[in-house]
Amino acid sequence: MFEHRAVAPFRPGRREVLFGAVAMAAAPAFGAGVAATPPEPRIQKLSPAFDRMVVPGTRIETIATGIRWAEGPVWVEAGQYLLFSDPPANIVRRWRKGGLAVPFLDPSGVGGTDPKLIREPGANGLTLDRAGKLLVANSGGRSIDRVDLVTRRREVVVDRYQGKRFNSPNDMHVARDGTLYFTDPPYGLTEGDTSPLKELAVNGVYRLRPGGTVELLEGSLTRPNGIALSPDETRLYVSVSDETAPRIMVYDLDAKGVRNARVLLDAKAMKARGGAGLPDGMKVARDGTLICSVPGGMMVMTPDAEPLALVTTGAPIANCAFGERGRALYMTANDRVLRLPLRAGWQG
């Protein structure tokens, strides 16, 4: 378990001023009285550097609607389709260009659960393993599952740490050697930390080795959520969806575990000024650019947290995924799924 150390005194700089300005500008659209029909998604450019990623004037497409809570997008290049989850509805849907989103896994997690005990029975995060099979963070089943995309046969990869059931696995990242990093908050449990089903004392960040060994990397976070690695896999990023301390953490990572914990982005100001949602899912591009869910939308920023752009919809944007060989960014945005075309030649 990692012991968190005190952070140096905060002194606002250019980055903090920019984030404060973003929060103030976004606040009117993200208040408690959000309209029944959210406004059209828009891009708030915060740096000219964003132009290398997206052609100025590019519009964001809405490709699916009518979802209870859109999550866990993953692009399947071999089949040219997008999969995304709806945890409370217990469905994973598939979308192809020119078509509608249709059920792919139903149930996506586990069926027949008691809502007094299980709040989200379905799959949450989705990703692909090195063999191209689908990995499912099974929130309701409290496990990481593997699904064959052709036969849709499912197997449990891991469901315990030191003999105790996980809370509700949420999000994942697969390293180049096949090691799986994942978060395990209690969101899937109706009573959260006080649930009678909770067996683990921590809400952990874990590493599953290819040989099957499970390691607890971080056990001090209240609500670990989105997770990603830097391109060279020497940094681990973890979103913390804590109402009182929303933030994105970064750790130095090696074979022994994590060290040097620090706050990459403190999102309290964005939340305090009315930003809808909390830090949630994230992805890291090949050049290190981070795409992170924040209060108010989806933030594009450098590895040092310099903001480049903010995608807003008037509602939370939970997660994202690169697709089409880096030519599109897909975002799961509350009750809808968005597609942002990216510049040809820009590799995410």
Phi and psi in degrees as a GROMACS rama.xvg file:
@    title "Ramachandran Plot"
@    xaxis  label "Phi"
@    yaxis  label "Psi"
@TYPE xy
-88.6429  133.98  PHE-2
-94.4418  117.838  GLU-3
-74.3323  135.002  HIS-4
-104.894  159.526  ARG-5
-63.2522  145.735  ALA-6
-96.1007  146.745  VAL-7
-62.7282  155.615  ALA-8
-53.7252  141.067  PRO-9
-80.2566  130.552  PHE-10
-130.428  113.407  ARG-11
-62.011  136.38  PRO-12
-126.962  -163.125  GLY-13
-59.0748  -41.0749  ARG-14
-62.8445  -44.9522  ARG-15
-66.6672  -36.7669  GLU-16
-63.8763  -42.4215  VAL-17
-61.2909  -46.3453  LEU-18
-63.8356  -37.4347  PHE-19
-63.7205  -40.0024  GLY-20
-65.2262  -40.6043  ALA-21
-60.6603  -45.1506  VAL-22
-61.7696  -41.9365  ALA-23
-67.612  -39.8171  MET-24
-69.358  -34.1334  ALA-25
-82.5365  -22.6627  ALA-26
-52.7874  -44.3302  ALA-27
-59.1918  -28.5572  PRO-28
-83.9612  -11.404  ALA-29
-118.972  22.1273  PHE-30
-75.1544  -178.209  GLY-31
-66.0646  -27.2145  ALA-32
-92.4832  50.9891  GLY-33
-65.8632  136.733  VAL-34
-64.9168  155.524  ALA-35
-61.4329  -37.2931  ALA-36
-105.273  106.986  THR-37
-61.7844  152.41  PRO-38
-65.6007  165.501  PRO-39
-61.9028  142.088  GLU-40
-62.5327  143.989  PRO-41
-140.814  162.803  ARG-42
-111.405  124.417  ILE-43
-101.807  102.383  GLN-44
-76.5402  130.602  LYS-45
-114.505  -8.17847  LEU-46
-154.579  142.187  SER-47
-59.7512  -21.9646  PRO-48
-63.0847  -20.5227  ALA-49
-66.5814  -22.0235  PHE-50
-65.6029  -22.5201  ASP-51
-72.6756  -16.2731  ARG-52
-99.6387  -40.1227  MET-53
-131.985  131.273  VAL-54
-65.598  128.899  VAL-55
-52.7582  136.642  PRO-56
90.5481  -4.2135  GLY-57
-63.628  135.583  THR-58
-97.6729  147.453  ARG-59
-88.6545  130.981  ILE-60
-93.4513  143.21  GLU-61
-98.5977  116.401  THR-62
-105.803  -14.1175  ILE-63
-154.307  142.855  ALA-64
-136.961  179.223  THR-65
73.8158  29.858  GLY-66
-102.585  142.286  ILE-67
-68.8175  -48.8206  ARG-68
-156.616  103.129  TRP-69
-76.5993  134.935  ALA-70
-150.824  173.96  GLU-71
50.9718  45.4104  GLY-72
-69.673  144.309  PRO-73
-147.908  133.339  VAL-74
-91.7114  129.43  TRP-75
-103.85  99.0416  VAL-76
-63.2602  -38.4163  GLU-77
-61.7067  -31.2218  ALA-78
-106.697  -4.1714  GLY-79
55.5366  51.0158  GLN-80
-147.269  162.299  TYR-81
-107.226  135.453  LEU-82
-109.142  141.556  LEU-83
-148.251  153.593  PHE-84
-104.28  161.802  SER-85
-136.846  85.6556  ASP-86
-55.4268  -46.6039  PRO-87
-69.1897  -29.0359  PRO-88
-84.524  -11.1407  ALA-89
64.1755  41.9488  ASN-90
-135.473  141.417  ILE-91
-108.462  128.751  VAL-92
-108.285  156.349  ARG-93
-118.422  137.028  ARG-94
-128.826  132.268  TRP-95
-118.901  151.605  ARG-96
-55.0083  133.262  LYS-97
84.0425  -1.96798  GLY-98
-121.543  -174.594  GLY-99
-100.373  161.077  LEU-100
-77.8246  125.179  ALA-101
-124.496  153.306  VAL-102
-59.1437  136.661  PRO-103
-116.3  -43.5866  PHE-104
-127.171  121.916  LEU-105
-149.933  101.6  ASP-106
-78.3065  154.115  PRO-107
-88.9725  -23.5596  SER-108
-114.736  -95.1309  GLY-109
-140.64  141.961  VAL-110
-96.904  163.533  GLY-111
71.2187  25.227  GLY-112
-81.1997  158.485  THR-113
-88.654  115.74  ASP-114
-61.774  -16.9847  PRO-115
-71.6668  -17.3703  LYS-116
-115.239  -40.1143  LEU-117
-112.828  116.804  ILE-118
-82.3521  -39.3386  ARG-119
-125.631  99.7032  GLU-120
-77.2119  -17.2984  PRO-121
-92.4957  -177.302  GLY-122
-68.1071  149.744  ALA-123
-113.704  -98.5707  ASN-124
-67.8633  146.415  GLY-125
-131.173  145.379  LEU-126
-158.118  175.271  THR-127
-111.102  141.852  LEU-128
-84.6862  -178.81  ASP-129
-66.0135  -20.1903  ARG-130
-92.5451  0.881375  ALA-131
85.8008  8.9344  GLY-132
-86.7205  156.467  LYS-133
-82.9305  128.861  LEU-134
-101.848  133.503  LEU-135
-120.301  124.64  VAL-136
-81.7055  96.7184  ALA-137
-83.1848  93.0318  ASN-138
-61.2563  -48.9863  SER-139
-71.0158  -36.7125  GLY-140
-81.5756  -10.5555  GLY-141
61.4508  44.5429  ARG-142
-152.416  167.859  SER-143
-102.682  124.311  ILE-144
-113.813  158.337  ASP-145
-118.354  132.298  ARG-146
-124.485  129.677  VAL-147
-74.3895  123.404  ASP-148
-69.8052  -19.0453  LEU-149
-89.4446  -54.7113  VAL-150
-86.3165  -20.1655  THR-151
63.8485  22.2673  ARG-152
-74.2551  142.521  ARG-153
-119.696  144.934  ARG-154
-139.276  148.403  GLU-155
-81.0887  126.089  VAL-156
-85.3264  -47.8743  VAL-157
-158.83  141.53  VAL-158
-140.78  6.63357  ASP-159
-145.559  152.712  ARG-160
-126.035  121.15  TYR-161
51.6905  41.5626  GLN-162
83.3231  -2.00159  GLY-163
-109.787  139.658  LYS-164
-64.2419  143.144  ARG-165
-65.978  162.533  PHE-166
-72.9247  -71.1151  ASN-167
-166.761  87.7752  SER-168
-49.101  138.985  PRO-169
-118.658  -52.4591  ASN-170
-143.429  161.505  ASP-171
-145.895  159.383  MET-172
-145.649  131.515  HIS-173
-101.94  123.77  VAL-174
-78.6999  169.933  ALA-175
-61.5014  -31.253  ARG-176
-88.236  5.30671  ASP-177
94.2895  -6.23871  GLY-178
-62.3727  136.254  THR-179
-106.966  125.531  LEU-180
-105.206  134.432  TYR-181
-152.076  158.494  PHE-182
-108.647  154.211  THR-183
-139.769  68.5213  ASP-184
-77.0231  176.919  PRO-185
-97.609  21.134  PRO-186
-58.9297  -32.1346  TYR-187
-73.5451  -15.8414  GLY-188
-90.9432  131.043  LEU-189
-56.5586  -40.2554  THR-190
-100.41  12.3289  GLU-191
57.2641  -129.233  GLY-192
-64.07  -22.2954  ASP-193
-96.7186  7.53693  THR-194
-62.552  138.1  SER-195
-66.9982  -13.5524  PRO-196
-83.9954  -15.9607  LEU-197
-70.0357  121.193  LYS-198
-105.029  -26.9106  GLU-199
-94.6515  140.096  LEU-200
-74.7642  -19.5323  ALA-201
-113.25  162.347  VAL-202
-108.097  94.1018  ASN-203
-95.5996  164.737  GLY-204
-112.16  123.374  VAL-205
-120.885  160.533  TYR-206
-128.907  123.967  ARG-207
-105.569  113.241  LEU-208
-73.2906  154.043  ARG-209
-55.0439  -27.9792  PRO-210
-79.9219  -7.17745  GLY-211
107.006  -2.47632  GLY-212
-75.9278  131.038  THR-213
-104.373  128.978  VAL-214
-120.854  134.476  GLU-215
-85.0235  113.723  LEU-216
-87.9618  -37.0825  LEU-217
-148.04  124.973  GLU-218
-124.434  12.277  GLY-219
-103.505  -2.63696  SER-220
-83.4269  141.603  LEU-221
-75.3513  -41.786  THR-222
-141.379  67.12  ARG-223
-63.0021  141.902  PRO-224
-139.337  -101.128  ASN-225
-65.7228  152.499  GLY-226
-148.281  143.033  ILE-227
-160.679  162.17  ALA-228
-113.779  152.631  LEU-229
-68.67  161.463  SER-230
-56.363  -34.5142  PRO-231
-88.9038  1.42379  ASP-232
60.9404  29.3396  GLU-233
-103.808  -3.24879  THR-234
-127.118  140.449  ARG-235
-115.381  126.921  LEU-236
-106.721  137.091  TYR-237
-138.849  125.648  VAL-238
-81.6416  142.532  SER-239
-119.083  111.48  VAL-240
-92.3529  57.5109  SER-241
-99.0679  121.113  ASP-242
-55.7495  -36.2008  GLU-243
-89.2496  -20.0986  THR-244
-145.21  63.0542  ALA-245
-69.9879  130.592  PRO-246
-164.402  168.507  ARG-247
-118.942  123.336  ILE-248
-96.7089  153.497  MET-249
-134.603  141.102  VAL-250
-130.277  149.492  TYR-251
-77.2946  139.174  ASP-252
-128.812  135.611  LEU-253
-149.871  -170.83  ASP-254
-62.405  -26.5226  ALA-255
-80.8265  -21.374  LYS-256
139.457  -145.567  GLY-257
-115.244  154.202  VAL-258
-154.432  173.134  ARG-259
54.7967  55.787  ASN-260
-67.1814  135.974  ALA-261
-151.499  158.163  ARG-262
-85.4864  116.776  VAL-263
-79.0106  -42.1274  LEU-264
-141.834  119.752  LEU-265
-92.6465  114.741  ASP-266
-98.686  12.0355  ALA-267
-60.8463  -40.7849  LYS-268
-64.9432  -39.2566  ALA-269
-65.7129  -40.0248  MET-270
-69.4336  -42.987  LYS-271
-63.2971  -29.366  ALA-272
-90.6321  11.9435  ARG-273
104.513  6.80812  GLY-274
-62.7171  124.19  GLY-275
-73.2467  139.07  ALA-276
89.1532  -173.663  GLY-277
-141.075  166.419  LEU-278
-53.7153  130.287  PRO-279
-139.144  -121.735  ASP-280
-72.1889  161.466  GLY-281
-156.094  160.155  MET-282
-140.044  154.947  LYS-283
-121.184  127.572  VAL-284
-75.7368  169.589  ALA-285
-64.7213  -24.2146  ARG-286
-92.0313  3.67584  ASP-287
96.8336  -7.08954  GLY-288
-60.2264  134.476  THR-289
-101.522  137.154  LEU-290
-115.432  109.22  ILE-291
-127.85  133.529  CYS-292
-69.0503  131.626  SER-293
-138.045  167.194  VAL-294
-58.1765  116.582  PRO-295
110.455  -12.8644  GLY-296
154.368  -146.64  GLY-297
-118.493  119.122  MET-298
-96.2382  135.297  MET-299
-104.222  125.684  VAL-300
-150.059  162.844  MET-301
-75.8954  169.481  THR-302
-59.561  -19.2054  PRO-303
-98.5328  15.1211  ASP-304
68.788  26.4915  ALA-305
-78.1563  120.273  GLU-306
-70.7609  135.182  PRO-307
-109.137  -36.676  LEU-308
-165.953  159.923  ALA-309
-132.416  124.441  LEU-310
-91.9876  127.587  VAL-311
-125.561  150.082  THR-312
-135.868  -7.07921  THR-313
88.8388  5.27642  GLY-314
-150.12  169.334  ALA-315
-63.36  147.993  PRO-316
-117.46  112.849  ILE-317
-83.0953  -36.0752  ALA-318
-159.278  173.87  ASN-319
-155.151  166.617  CYS-320
-158.489  141.288  ALA-321
-78.6897  146.761  PHE-322
-147.983  172.804  GLY-323
57.4137  44.2216  GLU-324
56.4829  42.1802  ARG-325
82.9167  8.77675  GLY-326
-95.3859  2.44577  ARG-327
-152.076  148.154  ALA-328
-115.674  122.237  LEU-329
-100.822  137.48  TYR-330
-130.835  131.562  MET-331
-92.9203  114.301  THR-332
-122.37  82.3838  ALA-333
65.1088  -101.637  ASN-334
-102.054  15.7896  ASP-335
-148.201  168.727  ARG-336
-124.429  134.884  VAL-337
-114.534  152.845  LEU-338
-129.706  123.103  ARG-339
-111.03  111.801  LEU-340
-64.3552  138.157  PRO-341
-110.968  161.104  LEU-342
-59.286  139.745  ARG-343
-62.1393  133.143  ALA-344
92.8045  -16.6024  GLY-345
-82.9132  121.821  TRP-346
-103.776  114.105  GLN-347
